[in-house]
Amino acid sequence: MNDFMSGYKKYNPEIEGYGSPFDWKREFFKRISPDEATRILNEEDPYEILGIKRNATRGQIRSAYYKKAMEWHPDRNPDKALAEEMMKKINAAYSLLT
């Protein structure tokens, strides 16, 4: 690890927080397999979860994804269990649409 990132903490479920911006951004870009995403969404519409129209461009999908991810991030919500479930759905919807 270089000196630039040495001051950042890693995610630890026993303490609050998800680490550095580098950590959560890396997690955002992880792709979920289509089968796993379909299982997570459980018949829910990925367009509805992200709040976009079916003819949305790739840029609109990405923008909606970032907005929802910031809105439902577990560090920003008092109900962490609900926030984590919503983040799973948001990531699954984004993975299916991109």
Secondary structure, DSSP 8 states (H G I E B T S, - for coil): --TTTTT-----TTSS----HHHHHHHHT----HHHHHHHHTT--HHHHHT--TT--HHHHHHHHHHHHHHT-GGG-S-HHHHHHHHHHHHHHHHHH-
